[in-house]
Amino acid sequence: MWVNCGVYTFQTLSYTVDLYMRKIVASKDFISFASFVSFFPQLVAGPIERASNLLPQFHVKRTFNYHASVDGLRQILWGLFKKIVIANNCAEWANIIFNNSELYNGSTLIVGAFFFTIQIYCDFSGYSDIAIGAARLLGFNLMQNFAFPFFSRNIVEFWRRWHISLSTWFRDYVYFPLGGSYGTKTRKITNVFIVFLISGLWHGANWTFIAWGALNALFLVLTFKSSFNSKTVAEGRLFPGIRDLINISFTFSLTVLAFILFRSESIHHTYSIFSEIFSASVFSLPEVLPKNIFPLLALFAGIEWIGRTHQYGIEKLGLNWNPMVRNGFYYLIIILIIWFGGKEEEFIYFQF
Amino acid sequence: MIKEFIKRVIKFFGYFCLIVFPSWVLINYNKIDLPAPNLSNSYSVNEKLLFIRKNIDSAEVLAVGSSMTLNNLHSQTIADYYQTSHFLNTAVWGLVISSNYEYIKILDDIYHPKDIIIYLNLSDFVERDHNLRMEQWKAYLTKKGSGLQYHLTTFNFPYYIKNSKYAKHVRTDKNSYEYLGYDQFGGANIDSAGFIRNENR
């Protein structure tokens, strides 16, 4: 396991800035501070924790909490399912399509982009779940990093739910100091672009990441007037309304398009993919359609939908079931992990 | 409280390892892609024995050797040359000539072939330490007992953990030196399209 410089830098930066802004007091306990900086569950790929949340937890005496530990194990299990079953299986097909993109028609490239979007979400949120769960086993509470972003009804909501620890970091330490939403419309738009361009650049020194940041900024600016949607979609109901469904599908489509930039090797590669997608070939049948993954994706999407108001998909699922049925459900997840686990793939965010 | 937690975790995984998982494997035995039974210390041998047991009832011509034979003989060409559909490529990776000799004796006992093609290079004469455990091979190839019986009698948990993904890889990845997705005669020609050559080889 190697240290992710991004997480380490952001965490120590937030400590320094918060100290300067007098939001926290300096830690005089070196062991606690060093533990905060190098806390192993989230050191590799986040969540990027704030000193104000994590540091005080090192100062208090922790006692074993049975329910928190069980919850931690449950979250680890769900994270493993997302990573090994969903992300790794999607990765196999996303890689085939993106690595040979010149051979495929527009509809196949959309299938590839779809698989990559699911892959990156399950890969990264799966890692976050494992990190949060492992921390909970040790008696620490880390912040939620993904809040079911694919059920967002607009891009503003999507960015409130995607990589929350990084988004809020940029909001607090870049966007707000720049003036945030105050000032003229031009100022506000400029601030959004600055934040997203830096965020893109953080992912790598490649124009594709910068373009990805710019495209997301553009989406955000165009949907500024969208409602804030502080509540989760269809809260208290089993199914979403038609309007919500259309909004969710539209937002998801925009994120799929944006992630093409994220996955492409170069701007030229992106251009060739977009040229094919926005051509007549998009109306032909996909040349690659791995049908065996879809039942797993449907199961995954269903569980995520049911658990969308919680911290993670299976947090409350089955808690009031008969223990035998509940354990059977967990056994089923373990069997799916063992049996349908895709080809071994490193976590995408280990590189950032 | 922590004792209770540990007790429950052990109980949960204990049930899983002893009851749930074995039951699931038994129920789905015919549907799942299990690794080949652990009949020798070479996975390539195990995979080839599984192939022969499942697919070959008679063999008039045998091809014997190691990876040279496995990957470089075009099965249909050999079958056409000998005008037979009962050709069997018995080759497995790294099988030296002395081990091959024992292996041929078993196959000869079972199939009584008319011709044996031996395709070797110098490295096949190097003596290597193979623990091939041939005692069960004949019984396995002549289908004495069910396939499941051999999984159980040779059961080794680390072997299954190690090879559950590996089996899928060798059976499907045509662009790998380790490819073992056999044709109907037991040959495994590597696909040159997209293949990354290892210069060290």
Interface residues (C-beta under 8 A of the other chain):
Chain A: F64 N65 Y66 S69 V70 L73 N327 Y330 Y331 I334 I335 I338 W339 G341 K343 E344
Chain B: M1 I2 E4 F5 V9 F12 Y15 F16 V20 F21 W24 I32 S164 K165 H169
